[in-house]
């Protein structure tokens, strides 16, 4: 059985904790939703910050909401190299041993001592969708894309549970390598 899931290409972005948000934007500040994302309760915010590494800066990087318990910056490898950060490929939220960088907002700056990653490619599925696809949470699978630049991505993490909905998350480098745009379908290979 072929199980297909749409792609959501992920540009560089920041997940922010409440304390860092206040330093960057001011005391009592709350994120302003700009656009809902496919994953329930998540959104792109109006707010953007500059991300500074040893070799340069990425201007106006969007913050995704809601706030999290820890700040993390998700970059494509190209972005990380551009600013001189040796960001490892890691699952979102698994930040031990990652490098830090500086965030600059309209009200202040924050130096994080860790949190810069290249997000491990992953597929979100609800419990029912995972069951239908024949996969389980935390399983590593492959995903096949057809087309002129078709390829297979290995080492794709399944993230399944409440609060997940059918979507493959690849960063812009990965999407460009396969000639993909958001909404294109990939076939899961368990």
PyMOL commands that set and color helices and strands:
alter all, ss='L'
color gray80, all
select helices_A, chain A and resi 18-25+77-83+127-133+172-177
alter helices_A, ss='H'
color red, helices_A
select strands_A, chain A and resi 4-10+13-17+33-36+43-53+56-68+72-74+88-90+99-104+109-119+122-125+140-145+151-160+167-171+185-189
alter strands_A, ss='S'
color yellow, strands_A
deselect
rebuild
show_as cartoon
